[in-house]
Amino acid sequence: MLVQGFESFGLDPKLLQGIRDMGFREPFPIQAEAIGPLLKGRDLIGQAQTGSGKTLAYALPMLQRIEPHLREIQGLVLVPTRELALQVAGEFERLGRHTPSRTVPVYGGASMRVQIEQFQRSYARIVVATPGRLLDHLKRRTVNLHGTRFVVIDEADRMLDMGFIDDVKSILENVPRARQTALFSATMPDEVVRLSQRYLKDPLRVFVDSEEIAVEALRQSYVNAEEGSKFPVLLAILKAERTEGVLVFCSTKIRAAHLATALARNHVNAEALHGDMSQAQRNAVSQAFRQGKVDVLVATDVAARGLDIPWVSHVINYDMPEDPTMYFHRVGRTARAGEKGASISLVSREDHDIFKNVKNMTGMVIEPDTRFGSEGAARTRLLLPPRPTGFQGQRDGRRRRDNRGRRKRSHGGARFRRHRR
């Protein structure tokens, strides 16, 4: 039986049935606070960690307000990655399976011709898109957003980090001003705040205390391990911990690929997920992990961004992230939807400064885990291709670099504001 929480919003019975089918029993905090105002047409800024249930918070109001008889795109969701576009569109489809509204994902790496045919058939009422590909369609005039009345900008801070903010602005200029706009972000850098001030009208601000959620659900620990000792420590963790699904993060694509291969040679059911794989390969690996056919997924930050799998039990930072705030996005892949989870970081001397910043930014104690030493290191020693020479953990004064070692533009210290996890 569905609890009164969702029924109290006055949702279409067909949407309530979709909620039942997906197994949701009661609203999470971000849903409880955001759904009502969004249904009333308010613009909204939501700050909540990944895995807090924010997709449902905006999907239900958007589906509720769609008018199926109008053959035009009425709802638009902008997301930073292809994986997230597929994930969000899938949730819309599952929620709206008993309604006539259809959702189409639009992202780079897929056939432009197929997407154009989907638009020409005029059955799409909601589009979930990455900014770059949608902007391509707008420039070619193969998509029309003149009837769009509800826009959601999801994971706005990652849009900023990935350089998509200007594309987002261009897209918003092609949507009618008389629209409802919602923005969701885990952090609120100054550029994201300015974006909201420019494009949102008197928005309601909803902030979920993600620190409180994490304290109850997430066990954080670290192991001191130098580069040559990390692999045997990782094997020991996988052997000792009771795991269901494990995400292992590496700093570069080549390190992720080599680590997954080494794990497979040591009889671990592992696959890699990174940007040098084709879209079909990435979809297949993500689906296999989601279905439990792969036990350990070794990924880069960008490739794993769209993963939304509630039963991931462990996140392991084989490499600490270059940006301390990315740590919180990583560990947010576990302890999702009220489940418990664990994160374990392998910290080398190179990582000292980054890890110190992480500990200063979180309100929690990250405990040392002394169970995993370097026994067997000589037998299972693994040296992966080195991290980029500009890795911030090596020297604070050096400029940050991306996965290919290219210099990245800094957005300043404002990214650390309001980030209490």
C-alpha positions in Angstrom: 0.0 0.0 0.0 1.3 3.5 -0.9 1.7 5.7 2.1 -0.1 9.1 2.2 3.1 11.0 1.4 2.8 10.7 -2.4 -1.0 10.6 -2.4 -1.2 13.9 -0.6 0.4 15.8 -3.6 -2.8 15.2 -5.7 -0.9 13.3 -8.4 -2.6 11.5 -11.3 -3.5 8.0 -10.2 -1.5 6.7 -13.2 1.6 8.4 -11.8 0.9 6.9 -8.4 0.7 3.5 -10.0 4.1 4.1 -11.6 5.5 5.0 -8.2 4.2 1.8 -6.8 5.7 -0.2 -9.7 9.1 1.3 -8.9 8.9 0.3 -5.3 8.9 3.8 -3.7 7.0 3.8 -0.4 7.4 7.4 0.9 9.0 10.6 -0.2 12.6 11.4 0.7 13.3 14.8 2.1 14.1 16.6 -1.2 10.9 15.1 -2.7 8.8 16.1 0.3 10.0 19.7 0.1 10.2 20.2 -3.7 7.2 18.3 -5.3 4.5 20.5 -3.8 6.0 23.9 -4.9 6.9 22.6 -8.3 3.4 21.3 -8.9 2.2 24.9 -8.1 4.5 26.3 -10.8 7.2 27.8 -8.6 10.8 28.1 -9.8 13.1 26.2 -7.4 16.7 25.8 -6.5 17.4 22.4 -4.8 20.7 21.6 -3.2 21.1 17.9 -2.3 23.7 15.2 -2.6 23.7 12.7 -5.4 21.4 9.8 -4.5 19.0 11.9 -2.4 16.0 11.2 -4.8 16.0 14.5 -6.6 15.2 13.0 -10.0 11.8 11.9 -8.7 11.4 15.4 -7.1 11.2 17.1 -10.5 10.1 14.2 -12.7 6.7 13.8 -11.0 5.7 17.5 -11.3 6.8 17.6 -14.9 4.9 14.4 -15.8 1.9 15.7 -13.9 1.8 19.0 -15.9 2.3 17.5 -19.4 -0.7 17.9 -21.7 -0.5 14.8 -23.9 -2.8 16.2 -26.6 -0.3 18.9 -27.4 2.2 17.6 -30.0 5.2 19.5 -28.8 8.1 19.2 -26.4 6.8 20.6 -23.1 9.4 19.5 -20.6 13.2 19.7 -20.9 15.8 18.3 -18.5 19.5 19.2 -19.0 22.1 16.9 -17.6 25.9 16.8 -17.9 26.6 13.3 -19.3 25.2 10.7 -21.7 24.9 8.1 -19.0 22.9 10.5 -16.8 20.6 11.3 -19.8 19.8 7.7 -20.3 19.3 7.1 -16.6 17.0 10.1 -16.1 15.0 9.4 -19.2 14.6 5.8 -18.0 13.2 7.0 -14.7 10.7 9.2 -16.5 9.6 6.3 -18.7 9.1 4.0 -15.7 7.2 6.7 -13.7 5.0 7.6 -16.7 4.5 4.1 -18.1 0.8 4.2 -17.4 0.5 7.7 -19.0 0.6 8.7 -22.7 3.6 11.0 -22.2 6.9 9.8 -23.7 10.4 10.8 -22.9 13.4 10.9 -25.3 17.1 11.0 -24.3 19.2 13.2 -26.5 23.0 12.9 -26.2 26.2 12.9 -28.2 27.6 9.6 -29.5 24.2 8.4 -30.7 22.8 8.7 -34.2 21.7 12.2 -35.0 19.4 10.9 -37.7 17.6 8.6 -35.3 17.1 11.6 -32.9 15.8 13.8 -35.7 13.3 11.0 -36.7 12.1 10.9 -33.1 11.5 14.6 -33.1 9.7 14.5 -36.5 7.3 11.8 -35.3 6.3 14.4 -32.6 5.6 11.9 -29.9 8.2 13.2 -27.5 6.7 15.4 -24.8 9.8 15.4 -22.6 13.4 15.6 -23.7 16.4 14.7 -21.4 19.5 16.1 -23.1 23.1 16.8 -22.8 23.8 20.5 -23.6 26.2 20.0 -26.5 24.0 17.6 -28.6 20.8 19.7 -27.9 22.6 22.8 -29.0 23.6 21.0 -32.3 19.9 20.2 -32.9 18.9 23.8 -32.2 21.5 25.1 -34.6 20.3 22.7 -37.3 16.7 23.6 -36.5 15.8 20.0 -36.1 14.2 20.6 -32.6 11.7 23.1 -31.6 11.5 24.3 -28.0 8.9 27.0 -28.5 6.3 25.0 -26.6 8.6 24.1 -23.6 7.1 25.3 -20.3 9.1 23.4 -17.7 13.0 23.3 -17.7 15.2 21.5 -15.2 18.9 22.0 -15.0 20.3 19.0 -13.1 23.7 18.7 -11.5 24.5 22.3 -12.4 27.9 22.2 -10.6 29.1 19.4 -12.8 27.9 21.3 -15.8 30.2 24.1 -14.7 33.1 21.8 -14.1 32.7 20.2 -17.5 32.5 23.6 -19.3 28.8 23.4 -20.3 27.4 26.5 -18.6 27.6 28.7 -21.7 25.8 26.0 -23.7 23.1 25.9 -21.0 22.7 29.7 -21.3 22.4 29.4 -25.1 19.7 26.7 -24.8 17.7 28.8 -22.2 17.6 31.7 -24.7 15.7 29.4 -27.1 13.0 28.5 -24.5 10.1 30.8 -23.9 10.5 33.2 -21.0 7.1 32.3 -19.6 8.4 29.0 -18.3 9.0 27.3 -15.0 12.6 26.6 -14.2 14.2 24.4 -11.5 17.9 24.0 -10.8 19.5 21.2 -8.8 23.1 21.0 -7.7 25.1 19.3 -5.0 27.2 22.5 -4.5 26.6 26.1 -5.2 29.7 27.8 -6.9 29.3 31.5 -7.7 28.8 30.8 -11.4 25.8 28.5 -10.6 24.4 31.1 -8.3 24.7 33.8 -11.1 23.0 31.4 -13.5 20.0 31.0 -11.1 19.8 34.7 -10.6 19.6 35.3 -14.3 17.2 32.6 -15.4 15.0 31.8 -12.4 12.2 34.0 -11.1 11.9 34.4 -7.3 13.0 30.8 -6.8 12.2 28.8 -3.7 15.4 27.5 -2.1 15.4 23.9 -0.8 18.5 22.7 1.0 18.7 19.1 2.3 21.1 18.5 5.1 23.2 15.9 3.3 25.6 15.7 6.2 23.0 14.3 8.5 22.1 11.7 5.9 25.7 10.7 5.4 26.4 10.3 9.1 23.7 7.8 9.4 24.2 5.8 6.2 27.8 6.1 5.1 30.9 4.6 6.8 34.0 6.4 5.6 37.5 5.1 6.2 41.0 5.2 4.6 44.1 3.0 4.2 47.6 4.4 3.9 49.0 2.8 0.8 51.7 3.9 -1.6 51.3 3.4 -5.3 53.0 -0.1 -5.5 51.0 -1.4 -2.5 47.5 -0.2 -3.6 46.7 -3.2 -5.7 47.2 -5.9 -3.0 45.4 -3.7 -0.5 42.5 -3.5 -3.0 42.4 -7.3 -3.4 42.4 -7.6 0.4 39.5 -5.2 0.8 37.4 -7.1 -1.9 38.1 -10.3 -0.1 37.4 -9.1 3.5 34.4 -6.8 2.9 30.9 -8.1 2.4 30.1 -6.4 -0.9 27.2 -6.3 -3.3 28.4 -3.9 -6.0 31.7 -2.0 -5.8 32.7 1.1 -7.6 36.5 1.7 -7.8 37.6 5.2 -9.0 40.8 5.9 -10.9 42.1 9.3 -11.9 42.6 8.6 -15.6 41.1 6.4 -18.3 44.3 4.4 -18.9 44.6 3.6 -15.2 41.0 2.4 -15.0 41.5 0.1 -18.0 44.7 -1.4 -16.7 43.3 -1.8 -13.2 40.2 -3.6 -14.4 42.4 -6.0 -16.5 44.6 -6.7 -13.5 41.6 -7.5 -11.3 40.2 -9.8 -13.9 43.5 -11.7 -14.0 43.2 -12.1 -10.2 39.7 -13.8 -10.6 37.7 -10.7 -9.8 34.6 -10.1 -11.9 35.5 -6.6 -12.9 35.0 -4.3 -15.9 36.2 -0.8 -16.8 34.1 2.2 -17.6 35.8 5.2 -19.2 35.6 7.8 -22.0 37.7 6.0 -24.6 35.0 3.3 -24.8 32.3 3.6 -27.5 28.8 4.6 -26.3 27.6 1.0 -27.0 30.4 -0.5 -24.9 29.7 1.9 -22.0 26.0 1.2 -22.1 26.6 -2.5 -22.1 29.0 -2.3 -19.2 26.7 0.0 -17.2 23.8 -2.3 -17.8 25.8 -5.4 -16.8 26.8 -3.7 -13.5 23.2 -2.6 -12.9 22.0 -6.1 -13.4 24.6 -7.6 -11.1 26.5 -9.4 -13.8 29.6 -7.4 -13.0 30.7 -7.2 -9.3 33.4 -4.5 -9.6 33.2 -1.5 -11.9 36.5 0.5 -12.3 35.6 3.9 -13.5 36.7 7.5 -14.1 34.7 10.4 -12.6 33.1 11.5 -15.8 32.1 8.0 -17.0 30.5 7.1 -13.6 28.6 10.3 -13.3 25.3 9.0 -14.7 25.2 5.8 -12.6 22.3 5.6 -10.3 22.3 2.1 -8.7 20.8 2.0 -5.1 22.5 -1.3 -4.1 26.1 -0.2 -4.6 27.6 -1.2 -1.2 31.2 0.2 -1.5 33.0 3.0 -3.2 36.8 2.7 -3.2 39.0 5.6 -4.1 42.0 3.8 -5.7 43.2 7.3 -6.6 42.1 10.4 -4.6 40.3 12.9 -6.8 42.2 16.0 -8.0 39.4 18.3 -6.8 38.4 17.6 -3.1 34.7 18.3 -3.8 34.7 15.4 -6.3 35.2 13.1 -3.3 31.7 13.8 -2.2 30.3 13.1 -5.6 32.1 9.8 -5.6 31.0 8.6 -2.2 27.5 9.7 -3.1 27.3 6.7 -5.4 26.7 4.5 -2.3 24.4 4.9 0.7 21.7 5.9 -1.8 17.9 6.0 -1.3 18.2 5.3 2.4 20.6 2.3 2.1 23.8 1.9 4.0 27.2 2.0 2.3 30.9 2.3 2.8 33.7 4.3 1.2 37.4 3.4 1.5 40.1 5.7 0.2 43.7 4.5 -0.6 45.8 7.4 0.4 49.5 7.8 -0.7 51.9 10.5 0.2 51.0 12.2 -3.1 47.4 12.4 -1.8 48.2 14.0 1.6 47.1 17.5 0.8 44.0 16.5 -1.1 42.9 14.1 1.7 43.6 16.8 4.3 41.2 19.2 2.4 38.6 16.4 2.3 38.7 15.8 6.0 38.4 19.6 6.6 35.4 19.8 4.4 33.4 17.0 5.8 31.7 17.1 9.2 32.4 13.4 9.7 35.4 11.5 11.1 37.1 9.4 8.4 38.6 6.6 10.3 41.9 4.9 9.5 41.5 1.2 8.6 44.5 -0.8 9.8 43.2 -4.2 8.7 44.8 -4.0 5.3 48.6 -4.0 5.2 50.9 -4.7 2.4 51.2 -8.4 2.9 51.7 -10.1 -0.4 52.7 -6.9 -2.1 55.7 -8.5 -3.8 53.5 -11.2 -5.3 50.7 -8.9 -6.4 52.5 -5.6 -6.9 51.0 -3.5 -9.7 52.3 -0.2 -11.1 49.7 1.5 -13.2 50.6 4.3 -15.7 51.3 7.4 -13.7 48.8 10.1 -12.9 49.2 13.4 -14.8 52.2 15.4 -13.7 50.0 18.3 -12.8 48.1 16.3 -10.2 47.3 18.7 -7.4 48.3 16.4 -4.6 51.9 16.6 -5.7 52.2 20.3 -5.3 49.5 22.8 -4.4 51.0 25.5 -6.6 50.6 23.6 -9.9 47.6 24.1 -12.1 45.1 21.3 -12.2 44.8 19.1 -15.3 42.2 16.9 -16.8 42.3 13.1 -17.6 44.6 13.7 -20.6 47.0 15.9 -18.7 45.7 19.2 -20.2 45.5 22.3 -18.0 42.1 23.1 -16.6 40.6 26.5 -16.0 40.1 27.2 -12.3 36.7 28.4 -11.0 38.1 29.8 -7.8 37.6 29.0 -4.2 33.8 29.7 -4.3 33.2 26.0 -5.1 33.8 25.1 -1.4 31.0 27.3 -0.1 28.1 25.6 1.6 29.6 22.1 1.1 29.2 20.4 4.5 29.2 16.7 4.2 
